[in-house]
């Protein structure tokens, strides 16, 4: 199975968002406390609900997870994740719109789902993040817009193939 094979067979995607608060040379990451991705540092975000735009979902999820209201942001990436279960049958695909917020109301606070922490851009905990983050996150932090595609197997931890393009 390859990204090209997966792209040809994909019939739909779970739409999701991801937002990183950026303050000069710092970025806010949050430790996932429960559910999908527990124990990993990530941006904040989640699934797009019926009837809401991707942008509205990003604003809602950011408020729910760390208590801030995004005021200024820019879409900086599209992440396309193809997953298969080892028998080469697709079982879940995700399309994630990634934003960087540069202005917001409120101070980040811990929720029942996420524990936020500021990190210096030169010292991100990639070993405690999703395996794909080390490929696309540095690019968007340099100001590039990217489209990143990845094929995962099994439990979603093993990245089999990836592709990064300018967006």
C-alpha positions as CSV (number, residue, x, y, z in Angstrom):
1,X,0.0,0.0,0.0
2,X,1.3,3.5,-0.9
3,X,0.0,7.0,-0.6
4,X,-0.9,6.9,-4.2
5,X,-2.9,3.7,-3.7
6,X,-4.6,5.1,-0.7
7,X,-5.4,8.4,-2.5
8,X,-7.0,6.4,-5.3
9,X,-9.1,4.3,-2.9
10,X,-10.1,6.9,-0.4
11,X,-13.8,7.6,-0.3
12,X,-13.9,10.1,2.4
13,X,-12.1,11.9,5.2
14,X,-12.7,12.7,8.8
15,X,-12.3,16.5,8.9
16,X,-10.4,17.9,11.8
17,X,-8.5,21.0,12.9
18,X,-5.2,21.8,14.7
19,X,-4.2,25.1,16.1
20,X,-0.8,26.3,17.5
21,X,-0.7,29.5,19.5
22,X,2.5,31.3,18.6
23,X,4.1,34.1,20.7
24,X,7.3,35.3,19.0
25,X,9.8,32.4,19.6
26,X,7.4,30.3,21.6
27,X,4.7,27.9,20.7
28,X,1.9,26.5,22.8
29,X,1.7,22.7,22.8
30,X,-0.7,20.7,25.0
31,X,-0.3,17.3,26.5
32,X,-3.3,15.1,25.6
33,X,-4.8,13.7,28.8
34,X,-7.4,11.3,27.4
35,X,-8.7,9.8,24.2
36,X,-6.9,9.7,20.8
37,X,-3.3,10.7,21.2
38,X,-3.1,10.5,25.0
39,X,0.4,11.2,26.3
40,X,1.5,13.2,23.3
41,X,2.3,16.9,22.9
42,X,0.3,18.5,20.1
43,X,-1.5,21.6,19.1
44,X,-5.1,21.9,20.1
45,X,-8.0,20.9,17.9
46,X,-10.4,18.2,16.9
47,X,-13.3,17.1,14.7
48,X,-15.4,19.4,12.7
49,X,-19.1,19.1,13.7
50,X,-22.0,19.0,11.2
51,X,-23.0,22.5,10.2
52,X,-19.8,24.2,11.2
53,X,-16.9,25.4,9.1
54,X,-13.4,24.2,9.6
55,X,-12.4,27.6,10.9
56,X,-15.4,27.6,13.4
57,X,-14.3,24.2,14.6
58,X,-10.8,25.4,15.2
59,X,-12.0,28.4,17.2
60,X,-14.4,26.2,19.2
61,X,-11.9,23.4,19.9
62,X,-9.2,25.9,20.9
63,X,-11.6,27.5,23.5
64,X,-12.8,24.1,24.8
65,X,-9.3,22.7,25.2
66,X,-7.2,25.6,26.5
67,X,-9.7,28.3,27.3
68,X,-8.6,31.0,24.8
69,X,-10.6,32.6,21.9
70,X,-8.6,32.9,18.7
71,X,-8.7,36.4,17.2
72,X,-6.1,36.3,14.5
73,X,-4.9,33.1,12.7
74,X,-3.7,31.8,9.4
75,X,-4.2,28.5,7.8
76,X,-0.7,27.1,7.2
77,X,-1.0,23.5,6.3
78,X,-3.2,20.6,5.2
79,X,-2.4,17.2,6.6
80,X,-3.7,14.2,4.9
81,X,-3.4,11.0,6.9
82,X,-4.2,7.6,5.3
83,X,-4.4,4.7,7.7
84,X,-4.6,1.0,7.0
85,X,-4.9,-2.0,9.3
86,X,-2.2,-4.3,7.8
87,X,-4.5,-6.1,5.4
88,X,-4.2,-3.1,3.1
89,X,-7.9,-2.1,3.6
90,X,-8.4,1.5,4.5
91,X,-10.0,1.9,7.9
92,X,-9.7,5.7,8.6
93,X,-8.5,8.7,6.7
94,X,-8.2,12.2,8.1
95,X,-7.9,15.7,6.6
96,X,-6.6,18.2,9.1
97,X,-6.4,22.0,8.5
98,X,-3.6,23.5,10.6
99,X,-3.7,27.1,11.8
100,X,-1.2,29.3,13.6
101,X,-2.9,31.8,15.9
102,X,-1.0,35.0,16.6
103,X,-3.7,36.9,18.6
104,X,-6.2,35.5,21.1
105,X,-8.2,36.5,24.2
106,X,-7.5,34.9,27.5
107,X,-4.6,32.9,29.0
108,X,-4.2,29.2,28.2
109,X,-5.6,27.0,31.0
110,X,-5.7,23.3,31.6
111,X,-8.9,21.4,30.7
112,X,-10.0,17.8,31.4
113,X,-8.5,17.0,28.0
114,X,-5.4,19.0,27.5
115,X,-2.5,20.4,29.7
116,X,-0.9,23.4,27.8
117,X,2.7,24.5,28.1
118,X,4.8,27.0,26.2
119,X,7.9,25.7,24.4
120,X,10.8,27.6,22.8
121,X,10.8,27.0,19.1
122,X,14.4,25.7,19.3
123,X,13.5,23.0,21.9
124,X,10.3,21.2,20.8
125,X,9.6,17.7,22.3
126,X,9.4,15.8,19.0
127,X,10.2,12.5,20.8
128,X,6.9,12.9,22.7
129,X,4.8,14.0,19.7
130,X,3.3,12.2,16.7
131,X,6.0,10.8,14.4
132,X,4.9,12.9,11.4
133,X,5.3,16.2,13.3
134,X,9.0,16.4,12.9
135,X,8.6,16.7,9.1
136,X,5.9,19.3,8.7
137,X,5.9,21.4,11.9
138,X,9.4,22.9,11.4
139,X,8.4,24.0,7.9
140,X,5.3,25.9,9.1
141,X,7.3,27.4,11.9
142,X,9.7,28.8,9.3
143,X,6.7,30.5,7.6
144,X,6.1,28.0,4.8
145,X,2.7,26.7,3.9
146,X,2.7,22.9,3.3
147,X,0.5,20.0,2.3
148,X,1.7,16.9,4.1
149,X,0.5,13.4,3.3
150,X,1.3,10.3,5.3
151,X,0.4,6.6,5.2
152,X,0.2,4.9,8.6
153,X,-0.2,1.2,9.4
154,X,-1.5,-0.7,12.4
155,X,-2.4,1.4,15.3
156,X,-1.5,4.6,13.6
157,X,2.0,4.8,15.1
158,X,4.0,3.4,12.2
159,X,4.4,5.8,9.3
160,X,5.1,3.8,6.2
161,X,5.5,6.7,3.7
162,X,5.2,10.5,3.7
163,X,5.2,13.3,1.2
164,X,5.6,17.1,1.8
165,X,4.8,19.7,-0.8
166,X,4.5,23.5,-0.8
167,X,0.9,24.7,-0.5
